Amino acid sequence: MRRKIEDEHALFASIINSSDDAIISKTLNGIITSWNGGAEKVFGYTSSEMIGNRISILIPSHLENEENEIMDIIRSGKVVDHYETERIGKDGKLIYVSLIISPIKNAKGTIIGASKISRNITLRKETEAKLREGERQFRNTLDNLLEGIQIHDFNWKYTYVNHTLAKYSKCTREELLGLTLIEKFPGIEDTHFFEVIQRCMIERKAEQLESEFIFPDGSKADFELSIQPVPEGIFILSIDITERKKAQKEILELNKNLEKKIIVRTAELANSNKVLENKIQLLIESEEKLKKSNELFFSLFEQNPAALAISRLNDGVIININKSFLRQFEFANKEDVIGKTGTELNIWYDKDQRNEMLRQLQGSKIAVNLTGQVRTLSGVIRWVSTSVLVTEVDSETCLLSVTLDITDQKRTEEQLEAVNKELEAFSYSVSHDLRAPLRAISGYTKILEEDYGVQIDEDGRKILKTILLNSKKMGNLIDDLLAFSKLGRKQVTVSEINMMSLVDAVKEELFFEDSEIKTEFKLNALPAAKGDRSLIKQVWTNLISNAVKYSKYKVTPHVEIGAYEKDQQIVYYIKDNGAGFDMQYYNKLFGVFQRLHSSAEFEGTGIGLAIVQKIVQRHNGTVWAEAKPGEGACFYFSLPLVPKNSANDNL
């Protein structure tokens, strides 16, 4: 029997010594009584070094009270199971361990010590920390993207949104998370957008579309959307293209209206109309191709369709890029790029761009947007739009750059500008050539009236007067059209303008031409501005003459002129108590040859306000109006407080 017990003890000792886990026994006072081979592997101490010493050798100073708390539990007869904590090895390094501690009892059942099993979990802890850091970096990247990001689970509940998406949705992230898409936007399940994302959710295939979204407050916005299935549900990337859509619509509407009015008033444009239509159609088709070519993909850093790069802020060394970067800059492998700077790779076409970018980023966490040119590995120069923001990677300050190739877009813009200049030149040429035959018609009509008037009956004389009247109107139309066309070619000289003296001069000229004007003027203080004096004088002439003309039927015509500053702009205004107009026709107000009143009521050609708008826009300003029928109108135009450096190029 004794032999059997000794054999069992030997077996247990062998098992304990062969275990990779540290198996230690100690007294209630913390004196180590046994120390296996696993303990030597985990902590680095041999059994001869540890047996007889206190267990506190292994405990970090900040956990001194922990051992007392554990022993209190052991004295109560309980087991401490899978308790994770830190210990110190012989080399002084911290070791993460998982402890199982049980009381040791003698034959009478009295607790005389404790048995401890310590498993080294340092590798697991380090892996978990790296995973958490990786997740934090990924979340930080998504949070700071300029595109809107949202993730929905299979029940359409928001599980993630970034700052941009919350801004698009006109609410906070907290207001979205936890709600379903249908709860936040009731009725969305009846839209084409929902049909597309539902198809992606069910069929697990990526989708792309452009969609107009109507918010609960009635406002609208256009978005480019890319939808991709992910394990949690679906992932949606959104880009607000409202301004781009609006600009496209305005450009097309401007070309359409200008083309239509010129055709109506100049029959000789008919043969050229088809050519112009074809050119405009080519531009529209080119824009459609450009939109289709700008496909958006979304996923993690590696799958983003934009060229992404992370570089250290202090020295510019690139530490990571994605596949799109390799493709865009024509590099074969990441190893060709990582560890080098943009300057070493000869990417920057204009090296001052990087210095300007760094200057703007100093002390800022806001993304900086730049448009410029880069050089690919083969030497091809491309136009790009780049957004750069400061971020943290592995506790190091870095730059995250998102670069999109906009070469095709730039080419389209240049083509559109060329067509507009061609159309403007054509309008000038046709209008100029109409003057000669019109002078002949008017001249011969006057000869008929003066030399043969006595031989012509009353009806004939009325016809001659009608011809002369309409010839004069046509002449005015041609003069205004020529003036409008010349604006595009006039070289502008920018200087400081004394607005008070300029308005006084305009008033004197208008009163001199018509001494019967009885309008009351109230002239408030007008700050000086910078611009082309002759062009700004034309603006005041057109606006003041309009105010006087449209208030002439009032018992006491009144015109007020003033100015105020707002958003780095000087806003000038001229207000009358005249005929006014219906704001539902506001979109026609600044169109060429557009009139909101009949010529029988008020004379004019309908091009004066178009000239005003063009002059103000070429000074980097805006023009607008407010009115009510029968209660008068107020016209505003703004000029920058400090003109842009590029103003001379744009005027």
ABEGO torsion letter per residue (X at the ends): XAAAAAAAAAAAAAAAAABABBBBBBBAAGBBABBBAAAAAAAGBBAAAABGBBAAAABBAAAAAAAAAAAAAAAAGBBBBGBBBBBBBAAGBBBBBBBBBBBBBBAAGBBABBBBBBBBAAAAAAAAAAAAAAAAAAAAAAAABABBBBBBBAAGBBABBBAAAAAAAGBBAAAABGBBAAAABBGAAABAAAAAAAAAAAAGBBBBBBBBBBBAAGBBBBBBBBBBBBAAEBBBBBBBAAAAAAAAAAAAAAAAAAAAAAAAABAAAAAAAAAAAAAAAAAAAAAAAAAAABBBBBBBAAABABBBBBBBAAAGBBABBBAAAAAAAGBABAAAABGBBAAAAGABABAAAAAAAAAAABGBABBBBBBBBBBBAAGBBBBBBBBBBBBBBGGBBBBBBBBBBAAAAAAAAAAAAAAAAAAAAAAAAAAAAAAAAAAAAAAAAAAAAAAAAAABBAAAAAAAAAAAAAAAAAAAAAAAAAAAAAAAABBBBBBBBBAAAAAAAAAAAAAAABAABABBBBBBBBBBBBEBAAAAAAAAAAAAAAAAAAAAABABBBBBBBBBBBGGBBBBBBBBABAEBBAAAAAAAABBGBBABBAAABBEAGAAAAAAAAAAAAAGBBBBBBBBBGAEBBBBBBBBABBBAAAAAAX
